[in-house]
Amino acid sequence: MPDTSQAPKTFPAPKDQRLRDLADCIRFLSMDAVQQAKSGHPGMPMGMADIAAVLFSEFLKFDAADPYWFDRDRFVISNGHGSMLLYSLLYLTGYKDMTIEEIKRFRQIDSRTAGHPEYRHATGIETTTGPLGQGIANSVGLALGERIMNASFGDNLVNHHTYVFLGDGCLMEGISHEAISLAGHLKLGKLIAFWDDNSISIDGATSLAESDDHPARFRAANWHVQQIDGHDTDAIRAAIIEAQKVTDRPSMIACKTIIGFGFPTRAGTQKAHSDAPGEDEIAGARKILGWASPPFEIPEALLNDWRKIGAKGGPARMAWAVRVQTASPDKRDDFERRMNGELPSGWRAAIAAAKQELSGSEKDLATRQASGIVLNHLFDAIPELLGGSADLTPSNNTKAKNQVEIKPGEYGGSYLHYGVREHGMAAAMNGLALHGGLIPYGGTFLTFSDYCRPAIRLAAIMEVRSIFVMTHDSIGLGEDGPTHQPIEHLSALRAIPRLAVYRPGDPIETAECWEAIMDAPRQAALIALSRQPMPLLRRGPSDENRSARGAYVLQEAEGGERQLTILASGSELNLAVEARSVLQDEGIRTAVVSMPCRLLFEKQDAAYKKSVLGGSRARVAVEAAVRDSWDRYLGLDGVFVGMHEFGASGKIDDVYTKFDITTDAVIRAGREVAGKQA
């Protein structure tokens, strides 16, 4: 194991003093901000500063005056703990909302400079990163989005690179394997990754935990690979030029760096990673690097140089804007509509057509099948829909009949085979949503939402419209048994703030849920769909979207004031309907409430919620999952019919019977709770 207790005694001399000075601006802003906050991660910004200086000053296509210019290059730091590198760059290049005061407020409440980059906290932050590996997977989605949009609109309107910084931790995380493999397979030539190869982790040398040959891994995944000194600006420049020439493979540039470059005693050690350096260490760095300015002050000449870098993309942006305006009217209108996140006019007619088709069906349909029918109509109306599945396309019903498959080097399609890469798929979908111009949805089984969960959570944090299609949503998948039967997943997913979890109870509700999803451009959504067939509970044409309010009274009590309310979602909604019929005949005035989306229901006013839930404390909830997410509606007196343990392998009806999730069980529960309130 290498000795990491002693820092390098000297640092390599600069090949280009101007670039070293530009890089030192990043270094000293980063160490000063971390020191003032008494927390942070100065090591990565100081180690990667030379690479950032070359990339931003000579290659990155951007304009600080117009941060969301569509054809800008995308820049992501996957090792998001090094956020001060990004914040320093945004301040130095002149992004208006990243002031020196925000730099001084690093990691403070309500600042734009959170501990890790947060999407929309400041302009110029392309994605929320922090959980290691998410950023590289987001970047795969960003790069894929560029290629797909390019296939539709051509080089004149869409032609940019995606650059990503990543660290040793990103490459240790399993998601990196999925993302790197997918990018190599798809031949994403405009994706360029810079690996911060500093051989240090929080615990010490990376050799404590790994001995991987990462360049060999990237090569095996069909990446173009170069290995350079990350402090040699000539080598950095040459490597980027070479990477940009490669069009049939993504590129990885392994940059050998010194973590905490410039620190007199901490550089090259784990102490440089995440600790506040201390005043003495910063003073030593100022002496070593010849930096005379006080904390948070950038010499005027250097700040002017950086501001010129921030403005250099202006002419390219304006030339692009002219190309947009001079494009053919049809192309221009469609492009601008997509850039603005607007859906095509008349898309609701597709929902109406799907509801009409579903309403006319004479057979029971699984909601996964109903979802497939809806997608057939939606895709024809909304061409920016980008579908996919983690090797479960026939089971998820995610491929519309007119969708063309994307293939390596061929990006004109709208359906992607992600392979068995649930985690990578979900994170890449976030990148696709962030890129703009596309609406990604991707499928797997609900039980595998566990693999997707970190990316689902980030989609909810960022409020981007990533649509997670999760089928086989209960013990109703039968023979596959408890490993595949999602028991706790609905409650766990409903616990994620801002995530709209839909579980439609029949084919018509399925169409309505899709309409609600498409209606919310800044809403991450998950739709849970059944494997088993379900009866159509609502028939007849209707333009009203009853599911859009999250819950509604499917059947009201008859014969007087409501005595009992049965709450249900998904495949168990039919059990509630059947039980109500019996209870009504017994003289218990019973209503059935369908609850396809808790999040939407909680947004309704108090009067509406009271009208749906009713005034009686006699309530029963039925769902083939655990109780947890139902308690707020059941109260102390309610009864739950559902799962209290893991499932079992067997035929669907037998599994439901074994766990007593039946019409009879709902009837018994209804009698019990209504009797207590009598």
Secondary structure as UniProt FT lines:
FT   HELIX           17..37
FT   HELIX           43..58
FT   TURN            64..65
FT   TURN            67..68
FT   TURN            70..71
FT   STRAND          74..77
FT   HELIX           80..82
FT   HELIX           83..93
FT   TURN            96..97
FT   HELIX           100..104
FT   TURN            105..107
FT   TURN            109..110
FT   TURN            120..121
FT   TURN            123..124
FT   TURN            132..133
FT   HELIX           134..153
FT   TURN            155..157
FT   STRAND          162..167
FT   HELIX           168..172
FT   HELIX           174..186
FT   TURN            189..190
FT   STRAND          191..197
FT   HELIX           206..208
FT   HELIX           214..220
FT   TURN            221..222
FT   STRAND          224..229
FT   TURN            230..231
FT   HELIX           233..245
FT   STRAND          251..256
FT   TURN            259..262
FT   TURN            267..268
FT   HELIX           271..274
FT   HELIX           279..289
FT   TURN            295..296
FT   HELIX           300..311
FT   TURN            312..313
FT   HELIX           314..325
FT   HELIX           329..339
FT   TURN            340..341
FT   TURN            345..346
FT   HELIX           347..359
FT   HELIX           367..381
FT   TURN            383..384
FT   STRAND          385..389
FT   HELIX           393..396
FT   TURN            401..402
FT   TURN            408..409
FT   STRAND          415..417
FT   HELIX           422..435
FT   STRAND          439..445
FT   HELIX           446..448
FT   HELIX           449..462
FT   STRAND          467..471
FT   HELIX           475..480
FT   TURN            482..484
FT   HELIX           489..494
FT   TURN            497..498
FT   STRAND          500..502
FT   HELIX           507..518
FT   TURN            521..522
FT   STRAND          525..528
FT   HELIX           546..549
FT   STRAND          552..555
FT   STRAND          564..568
FT   HELIX           570..572
FT   HELIX           573..585
FT   TURN            586..587
FT   STRAND          590..594
FT   HELIX           598..602
FT   HELIX           606..613
FT   STRAND          619..623
FT   HELIX           628..630
FT   HELIX           631..634
FT   TURN            635..637
FT   STRAND          639..642
FT   HELIX           652..658
FT   TURN            659..660
FT   HELIX           663..677
//
